[in-house]
Amino acid sequence: MDPVPLLHRPPPRNVGLAIAAPALAVAASLLLAHHTLLASGLRRVPGDPGDVRFVHYCIEHTWAWLAGHPLHRHFWDLPFFFPAPEVGAYSDVLFGVAPPYWLFRALGAGPDRAYVLWLLCTSSLNAAVATWFLQSTIGVGRLGAAAGAVLLAAGAPRVHFLYHPQLISTYWLLAIVGLVVLAVRAPGTRRARAAWFGTALAFAAQAWSSYYLCWFLAFALGVAALAVLGDRQIRGMVLEPLRQDGAAIAAAAVLCALLLFPLLRAWAIPGTVCQLGTPPRL
């Protein structure tokens, strides 16, 4: 065996070091953002009686719909405005961030305990995905990525959103941006095609989670696209990968559109403004 190639092999991947950064970020984020909740034995839920109760109700509705509860047989017809139909389109759907909640409910947790565990799981996912994002897209070292992830998952703006939990989940948003960067860096490869399809799935999940975050994400991506087209050097670097992966991008866009169609249809229904009576005269 020729020993020369062995000298040029990359060092074996250390699994322990690979998971150390996200694990550190998750632990620090949970302590910073949820120390009161953890110290109370998961009994003191952060927030107020406004958005917190409403978001909890909406997430519980998704579980009741999956479980076939008689009052929640129709996904869009939340019963709090009965008999008005399609009221689920009035606000954030939260379907894209509900799976952890479903898991805890399926394991036997009650609604209150499942909501608390969902909060902890959401912050953990924010920190873990943020660590991956900083390492894979920006090239930050492990310790720097963990520190940055804590700022993204448990900084003051994120802790404030504990009072508006429909805005707390950012892992889909970070995944979208990170996957786009990975796809542009490796054009024409299987990895790039997988990244484009992952982007489509993540964008659909974000739209099914939070209208506000999805809108701001789409707006920011539009501004970024205009900035890229306005710079000749960057334009060539980006348009060439897009040309090589045009078929994959088109297929991913079709997939995303199909996943979003029920949501867009609900938002566009003309009768979802007022169903209970005649609008008041001005």
C-alpha positions in Angstrom: 0.0 0.0 0.0 1.3 3.4 -0.9 1.7 5.4 2.3 1.7 8.8 0.6 -2.1 9.1 0.2 -2.5 8.4 3.9 -0.5 11.5 4.7 -3.1 13.6 2.8 -6.2 12.1 4.3 -8.2 14.5 6.4 -8.2 13.8 10.1 -11.0 11.6 11.3 -14.1 13.5 12.4 -14.4 13.8 16.2 -18.0 13.2 16.9 -17.7 14.5 20.5 -16.2 17.8 19.4 -18.9 18.1 16.6 -21.8 17.9 19.1 -20.0 19.9 21.9 -20.8 23.3 20.4 -24.5 22.8 19.8 -24.8 21.0 23.2 -23.1 24.0 24.9 -25.3 26.5 23.0 -28.5 24.6 23.9 -27.6 24.3 27.6 -26.6 28.0 27.9 -29.7 29.1 26.0 -32.1 27.1 28.2 -30.5 28.5 31.4 -30.6 32.1 30.2 -34.0 32.1 28.6 -35.9 29.7 30.9 -34.1 29.7 34.3 -37.3 30.8 36.0 -39.3 28.0 34.4 -36.6 25.4 35.2 -36.2 26.6 38.8 -40.0 26.2 39.3 -40.0 22.6 38.2 -41.8 23.5 34.9 -44.7 25.1 36.8 -44.2 28.8 36.1 -45.0 29.5 32.5 -43.5 32.7 31.1 -45.8 35.2 29.4 -49.1 36.9 29.9 -52.8 36.0 29.4 -52.8 37.4 25.8 -50.7 35.9 23.0 -49.5 33.0 25.2 -52.9 31.6 25.8 -53.9 32.2 22.2 -50.8 30.5 20.8 -51.3 27.6 23.2 -54.8 27.2 22.1 -53.8 27.2 18.4 -51.1 24.6 18.9 -53.5 22.4 21.0 -56.0 22.8 18.1 -53.5 21.2 15.7 -53.1 18.2 18.1 -56.9 17.9 18.6 -57.4 18.0 14.8 -54.9 15.2 14.4 -56.5 13.2 17.3 -59.9 13.6 15.7 -61.5 15.6 18.6 -65.2 16.3 17.7 -64.9 20.1 18.1 -61.7 20.2 16.0 -62.6 18.0 13.0 -61.9 20.8 10.5 -58.5 22.3 10.6 -59.4 25.8 9.6 -62.6 26.0 11.7 -61.3 26.7 15.2 -64.4 26.7 17.4 -63.8 29.9 19.3 -65.7 32.0 16.7 -68.4 29.3 16.0 -70.2 29.2 13.6 -67.8 31.4 11.5 -65.7 29.2 9.2 -62.1 29.4 8.2 -61.1 31.5 11.3 -57.8 29.7 11.4 -56.7 32.0 8.6 -57.1 35.0 10.8 -53.7 34.5 12.5 -50.5 32.4 12.5 -51.2 28.7 11.9 -48.3 27.4 13.9 -48.5 24.0 12.1 -44.9 24.0 11.1 -43.6 24.3 14.7 -46.2 22.1 16.4 -44.6 18.6 15.9 -42.6 18.7 19.2 -45.9 19.6 21.0 -47.6 16.6 19.3 -44.8 14.3 20.4 -45.2 15.4 24.1 -49.0 15.1 23.9 -48.7 11.6 22.3 -46.4 10.6 25.1 -49.1 11.4 27.6 -48.3 15.0 28.7 -51.2 17.3 29.4 -51.7 20.5 27.5 -49.9 22.7 30.1 -46.9 20.4 30.4 -46.7 19.9 26.7 -46.7 23.7 26.1 -43.8 24.1 28.6 -41.8 21.3 27.0 -42.6 22.8 23.6 -41.0 26.1 24.7 -37.9 24.3 25.9 -37.7 22.3 22.7 -38.1 25.4 20.6 -35.3 27.2 22.3 -33.1 24.1 22.0 -33.8 23.8 18.2 -33.1 27.6 17.8 -29.7 27.2 19.5 -28.7 24.0 17.7 -29.7 25.2 14.2 -28.0 28.6 14.9 -24.8 26.8 15.8 -24.9 24.8 12.5 -25.7 28.0 10.6 -22.8 30.0 12.0 -20.4 27.1 11.4 -21.5 26.1 8.0 -22.3 29.4 6.3 -20.0 31.9 8.0 -17.2 29.6 9.0 -17.1 30.5 12.7 -15.2 28.3 15.0 -17.0 26.0 17.5 -16.8 28.3 20.5 -17.7 31.4 18.5 -20.6 29.5 16.9 -21.9 28.4 20.3 -21.7 32.0 21.7 -23.4 33.4 18.6 -26.1 30.8 18.8 -26.8 31.7 22.4 -27.4 35.4 21.3 -29.8 34.2 18.6 -31.7 31.8 20.8 -31.6 33.5 24.2 -30.8 37.1 23.6 -33.0 39.9 24.9 -35.2 40.1 21.7 -35.8 36.3 21.8 -36.6 36.3 25.5 -39.1 39.2 24.9 -40.9 36.9 22.4 -41.8 34.6 25.2 -44.7 36.9 25.6 -45.4 36.5 21.8 -44.5 32.8 21.3 -45.7 32.8 17.7 -42.4 34.6 16.9 -40.0 32.6 19.0 -39.2 29.9 16.5 -36.4 30.9 14.2 -34.9 27.5 13.3 -36.7 27.3 9.9 -35.6 30.8 9.0 -31.9 30.0 9.8 -32.2 26.7 7.9 -33.5 28.4 4.8 -30.6 31.0 4.7 -28.0 28.3 5.5 -29.3 25.9 2.9 -29.3 28.6 0.2 -25.7 29.5 1.0 -24.6 25.8 0.8 -26.4 25.3 -2.5 -24.8 28.4 -4.1 -21.3 27.3 -2.9 -21.6 23.8 -4.5 -23.4 24.3 -7.8 -24.2 21.3 -10.0 -23.7 18.8 -7.2 -26.0 16.4 -5.5 -25.5 18.3 -2.3 -26.7 21.5 -4.0 -29.8 19.8 -5.3 -30.6 18.4 -1.9 -30.1 21.9 -0.4 -32.6 23.4 -2.8 -35.2 20.9 -1.9 -34.5 21.3 1.7 -34.9 25.1 1.3 -38.4 24.5 -0.3 -39.5 22.3 2.6 -38.1 24.7 5.2 -39.8 27.7 3.5 -43.1 25.9 3.5 -42.7 24.9 7.1 -41.9 28.6 8.0 -45.0 29.8 6.2 -47.1 27.2 8.0 -45.6 28.4 11.3 -45.6 32.2 11.4 -47.0 34.6 8.9 -44.9 37.5 10.2 -41.6 35.7 10.1 -42.3 34.3 6.7 -43.2 37.8 5.3 -40.1 39.4 6.7 -38.0 36.5 5.4 -39.4 36.9 1.9 -38.9 40.7 2.0 -35.3 40.3 3.2 -34.6 37.7 0.4 -36.1 40.1 -2.1 -33.8 42.9 -1.0 -30.8 40.6 -1.0 -31.7 39.5 -4.6 -31.8 43.1 -5.7 -28.5 43.8 -4.0 -26.9 40.8 -5.8 -28.2 41.9 -9.2 -26.8 45.4 -8.6 -23.3 44.2 -8.0 -21.5 42.8 -11.1 -19.0 40.7 -9.3 -21.4 39.1 -6.9 -24.0 38.7 -9.7 -21.8 36.4 -11.7 -20.9 34.3 -8.6 -24.6 33.7 -7.8 -26.2 33.5 -11.3 -23.9 30.8 -12.5 -24.8 28.3 -9.7 -28.5 29.2 -10.3 -28.0 28.3 -14.0 -26.4 25.0 -13.2 -29.2 24.0 -10.8 -32.1 25.6 -12.7 -34.0 22.3 -13.0 -33.6 21.5 -9.3 -34.7 25.0 -8.3 -37.8 24.8 -10.5 -38.8 21.5 -9.1 -38.2 22.7 -5.6 -40.3 25.8 -6.3 -43.2 23.6 -7.6 -42.9 21.4 -4.4 -43.0 24.5 -2.2 -46.0 25.9 -4.1 -48.0 22.7 -3.7 -47.2 22.6 0.0 -48.3 26.2 0.4 -51.5 26.0 -1.7 -53.9 25.1 1.1 -52.5 27.9 3.2 -52.6 30.5 0.5 -56.1 29.4 -0.4 -57.3 29.9 3.2 -55.7 33.4 3.3 -57.3 34.4 0.0 -60.9 33.3 0.8 -63.0 36.5 0.4 -65.4 35.6 3.1 -63.0 35.3 6.0 -63.3 39.0 7.1 -66.7 38.9 8.8 -69.1 35.9 8.8 -71.2 36.6 11.8 -73.2 39.5 10.6 -73.3 42.7 8.6 -70.2 44.9 9.0 -70.9 48.1 11.1 -71.6 51.2 9.2 -68.9 53.9 9.4 
